Amino acid sequence: MKYNRILLKLSGESLAAGNGGGIDPDRLRSYALQIRQAVESGVQVGIVVGGGNIFRGVAGAAKGFDRVTGDQMGMLATVINSLALRSALEEAGQPARVLTAIGMFPIGEPYGSRRAIETLEEGRVAIMSCGTGSPYFTTDTGSALRAVEIQADAMLKGTRVDGIYTADPEKDPSARKFDRISYAEVMERGLKVMDLTATALCKENGMPIYVFDMDTPGNLARVLAGEPIGTEVF
């Protein structure tokens, strides 16, 4: 087993499964089964999920909301997705706990790195919502921060694409996939792996990032077993 503890980043859009918005129950169930399998294999799993399928703060600001309010609305969207994921995990037989970066009891328990680590060591999945708890930071940055705080071995970014390419492979058929790429090259090329703040935070703390296709059932287990099916950022 390559990893003992991971931070899994899931986008809100991935939960919509191409429907544009909302939550697709089949996609949610598929993710829950993969995550349960990971825990059963002995890996501790922390999760951060975005909220773009419900509300995105930057888009809200463009529609007239002030940025702080828009980002706060986006934080609430991540809580909705986190609750849905917890429900799916529990239905699959995998205990999970939702921790929130802003006070939201009894919907979720207050986030703290020690509480999150205790949750993982109990065999539960720790779902950490609300991003960083502050506006102007994306859930990518929240993921990087949580990965460092819980002392994860790596941050795994589950997407609908099987890694990082020189260009968008859905638009450019000549795009070339990277098996490994440095943080510096990601930033120099302006590749949209995650925002610069998140990439810099991982670089400064030596947190490896692994980008892979989470939508294909079984891929999470393959990544955890060390199969080179995605792209590693080092």
Backbone torsions as a table, in degrees:
resi	resn	phi	psi	omega
1	MET	NA	128.2	-175.8
2	LYS	-78.5	-33.8	-176.1
3	TYR	-122.4	145.6	173.8
4	ASN	-103.4	-32.4	179.1
5	ARG	-142.6	130.8	-178.7
6	ILE	-128.8	158.8	166.5
7	LEU	-111.9	116.6	179.4
8	LEU	-99.3	119.8	177.6
9	LYS	-99.8	124.1	177.3
10	LEU	-118.5	138.4	178.0
11	SER	-83.1	151.4	176.9
12	GLY	-64.9	-38.1	-179.9
13	GLU	-59.3	-32.9	-178.8
14	SER	-64.5	-30.2	179.1
15	LEU	-70.7	-22.0	179.0
16	ALA	-79.9	-15.8	177.2
17	ALA	53.5	44.0	175.6
18	GLY	82.2	4.7	-178.9
19	ASN	-86.3	-1.5	178.0
20	GLY	90.9	-32.0	-180.0
21	GLY	-169.7	175.6	-178.4
22	GLY	76.5	-166.7	-176.7
23	ILE	-126.5	125.5	178.3
24	ASP	-88.1	117.3	-175.7
25	PRO	-63.5	-32.2	179.2
26	ASP	-69.1	-42.4	177.4
27	ARG	-63.9	-42.4	179.0
28	LEU	-60.2	-44.2	179.9
29	ARG	-64.1	-40.9	178.8
30	SER	-62.2	-44.6	177.8
31	TYR	-62.3	-44.0	-177.7
32	ALA	-60.8	-41.4	-179.9
33	LEU	-66.6	-39.6	178.1
34	GLN	-65.8	-40.2	-178.9
35	ILE	-69.0	-41.6	177.0
36	ARG	-59.3	-42.8	179.1
37	GLN	-61.4	-38.7	179.0
38	ALA	-63.3	-44.6	179.5
39	VAL	-64.9	-40.6	179.6
40	GLU	-64.3	-25.3	178.9
41	SER	-81.2	-5.7	176.9
42	GLY	106.6	6.6	-179.7
43	VAL	-94.5	134.2	174.8
44	GLN	-84.9	128.8	-172.3
45	VAL	-120.3	116.9	169.7
46	GLY	-103.5	145.9	-175.4
47	ILE	-132.8	139.3	167.8
48	VAL	-124.9	127.3	179.4
49	VAL	-120.5	138.4	179.8
50	GLY	-75.7	-174.8	-178.4
51	GLY	-131.4	14.8	-174.0
52	GLY	-63.1	-19.8	177.0
53	ASN	-74.1	-14.9	-179.0
54	ILE	-113.5	-52.1	179.4
55	PHE	-159.6	134.2	177.9
56	ARG	-116.2	125.1	-174.6
57	GLY	-57.0	-44.5	-178.4
58	VAL	-62.9	-42.0	178.6
59	ALA	-65.0	-36.6	178.5
60	GLY	-64.0	-38.9	179.0
61	ALA	-62.9	-35.8	179.7
62	ALA	-69.1	-19.8	-178.7
63	LYS	-97.1	5.1	175.2
64	GLY	118.3	-14.7	175.9
65	PHE	-74.1	144.8	172.7
66	ASP	-69.5	154.9	-170.4
67	ARG	-59.9	-41.2	-178.8
68	VAL	-62.2	-47.3	178.9
69	THR	-62.6	-43.7	179.1
70	GLY	-59.5	-43.7	179.4
71	ASP	-67.6	-36.1	176.6
72	GLN	-64.4	-38.6	175.9
73	MET	-64.1	-38.3	176.5
74	GLY	-63.5	-37.7	176.8
75	MET	-60.6	-42.3	178.6
76	LEU	-63.4	-35.0	177.8
77	ALA	-62.8	-37.6	178.9
78	THR	-66.1	-30.3	178.7
79	VAL	-68.8	-41.6	177.7
80	ILE	-58.6	-46.5	179.1
81	ASN	-64.9	-37.9	-179.8
82	SER	-65.2	-41.0	178.0
83	LEU	-64.8	-39.9	178.2
84	ALA	-63.9	-41.1	179.8
85	LEU	-67.5	-41.3	177.1
86	ARG	-60.1	-44.2	179.4
87	SER	-59.7	-43.6	179.9
88	ALA	-65.2	-39.5	179.1
89	LEU	-64.8	-45.1	-179.2
90	GLU	-65.5	-35.9	176.6
91	GLU	-64.5	-31.3	178.6
92	ALA	-83.7	-1.1	177.9
93	GLY	91.5	14.1	-179.6
94	GLN	-111.6	112.6	178.6
95	PRO	-61.1	142.6	-179.5
96	ALA	-148.3	158.1	179.1
97	ARG	-135.0	136.2	175.9
98	VAL	-97.0	124.7	177.7
99	LEU	-115.4	133.1	-175.9
100	THR	-114.7	138.9	-179.1
101	ALA	-76.6	-14.7	173.1
102	ILE	-121.7	149.6	-175.5
103	GLY	-57.7	123.9	-178.0
104	MET	-150.7	27.5	178.1
105	PHE	-65.2	137.7	9.3
106	PRO	-96.7	11.9	179.7
107	ILE	-64.4	-41.4	178.3
108	GLY	-148.2	160.3	178.7
109	GLU	-88.2	150.1	179.7
110	PRO	-60.2	135.1	179.7
111	TYR	-74.8	139.5	169.4
112	GLY	-154.0	143.0	-175.7
113	SER	-60.9	-38.2	179.3
114	ARG	-66.7	-39.4	178.2
115	ARG	-64.4	-39.3	178.8
116	ALA	-65.2	-43.7	-179.8
117	ILE	-65.4	-40.9	176.6
118	GLU	-60.0	-41.1	178.7
119	THR	-59.9	-45.2	179.8
120	LEU	-63.8	-42.0	-178.0
121	GLU	-70.1	-19.3	175.9
122	GLU	-80.4	-6.1	-177.5
123	GLY	90.3	9.2	177.5
124	ARG	-94.0	158.9	170.7
125	VAL	-87.3	130.8	178.0
126	ALA	-99.0	111.8	179.4
127	ILE	-100.8	112.6	-173.4
128	MET	-104.8	112.9	-171.8
129	SER	-109.8	175.6	179.4
130	CYS	75.2	17.2	179.7
131	GLY	59.6	-131.6	177.4
132	THR	-85.3	-12.0	-175.4
133	GLY	91.0	-1.7	-179.8
134	SER	-125.4	148.4	177.2
135	PRO	-69.8	167.9	178.3
136	TYR	72.9	6.1	175.4
137	PHE	-121.0	136.2	-179.3
138	THR	-82.7	169.7	175.4
139	THR	-71.5	-19.4	171.9
140	ASP	-63.6	-45.7	177.6
141	THR	-64.8	-40.3	176.0
142	GLY	-59.6	-39.2	179.5
143	SER	-65.2	-45.6	179.5
144	ALA	-61.3	-43.5	179.3
145	LEU	-62.2	-46.7	-179.6
146	ARG	-65.6	-37.1	178.4
147	ALA	-59.6	-43.1	178.8
148	VAL	-68.3	-42.9	-176.2
149	GLU	-65.4	-38.1	-178.2
150	ILE	-89.5	4.4	177.5
151	GLN	59.9	46.8	178.8
152	ALA	-71.1	154.8	175.8
153	ASP	-75.5	-27.3	179.7
154	ALA	-164.8	158.9	172.1
155	MET	-104.6	116.9	179.5
156	LEU	-100.0	123.7	-179.6
157	LYS	-106.0	106.6	179.8
158	GLY	-84.1	121.6	-178.3
159	THR	-130.5	-172.8	176.5
160	ARG	-95.0	-1.7	178.5
161	VAL	-111.7	147.3	-172.7
162	ASP	-85.4	30.2	176.6
163	GLY	145.8	-163.3	-178.8
164	ILE	-103.6	133.1	-178.8
165	TYR	-119.7	164.2	177.4
166	THR	-66.6	-22.9	177.0
167	ALA	-152.4	175.8	179.6
168	ASP	-67.5	111.4	-176.9
169	PRO	-65.3	-19.3	178.2
170	GLU	-78.2	-15.9	-179.9
171	LYS	-113.9	-27.7	-177.5
172	ASP	-122.8	103.0	-178.2
173	PRO	-65.5	-15.6	179.1
174	SER	-90.1	1.7	-179.2
175	ALA	-60.6	138.2	-177.6
176	ARG	-105.8	135.7	-179.3
177	LYS	-86.8	141.0	173.9
178	PHE	-94.8	136.5	171.4
179	ASP	-84.8	-38.9	175.9
180	ARG	-142.3	146.1	178.9
181	ILE	-153.9	145.1	-178.2
182	SER	-80.9	158.0	175.5
183	TYR	-56.6	-43.6	-176.7
184	ALA	-60.5	-43.0	-179.1
185	GLU	-67.6	-36.4	176.4
186	VAL	-58.2	-44.9	-178.4
187	MET	-71.6	-39.6	-179.6
188	GLU	-64.5	-39.8	-178.7
189	ARG	-81.4	-11.7	-178.2
190	GLY	68.0	32.0	-179.1
191	LEU	-71.9	137.5	-174.3
192	LYS	-88.2	62.4	175.3
193	VAL	-76.5	-49.6	174.9
194	MET	-163.4	175.3	-176.4
195	ASP	-69.8	162.6	-174.3
196	LEU	-62.5	-36.1	-180.0
197	THR	-61.7	-44.0	179.7
198	ALA	-65.7	-43.6	180.0
199	THR	-63.0	-43.3	-179.9
200	ALA	-64.8	-38.8	179.8
201	LEU	-63.8	-42.4	177.7
202	CYS	-65.5	-41.7	179.4
203	LYS	-61.0	-47.2	-177.2
204	GLU	-64.2	-28.2	-177.0
205	ASN	-107.7	9.9	177.4
206	GLY	61.0	36.3	-179.5
207	MET	-93.7	109.3	179.0
208	PRO	-64.5	145.5	176.4
209	ILE	-116.6	135.1	177.1
210	TYR	-127.9	119.9	-177.8
211	VAL	-103.4	128.7	-177.5
212	PHE	-151.7	169.9	179.2
213	ASP	-84.8	107.1	-179.1
214	MET	-84.6	-16.6	-173.8
215	ASP	-76.2	-15.0	176.8
216	THR	-88.9	113.8	-178.7
217	PRO	-53.6	134.7	179.0
218	GLY	96.5	-14.2	-177.1
219	ASN	-68.1	-34.2	178.8
220	LEU	-61.7	-43.1	178.5
221	ALA	-62.9	-37.4	-179.7
222	ARG	-66.7	-40.6	177.7
223	VAL	-64.0	-44.6	-178.3
224	LEU	-64.8	-26.9	178.1
225	ALA	-83.1	-4.2	177.1
226	GLY	94.4	9.0	178.4
227	GLU	-70.9	134.8	-177.9
228	PRO	-82.2	71.9	-176.6
229	ILE	-103.2	-3.5	-178.6
230	GLY	-130.4	-145.0	179.2
231	THR	-128.8	130.3	177.4
232	GLU	-99.0	132.1	174.2
233	VAL	-105.6	125.0	-173.6
234	PHE	-131.6	NA	NA
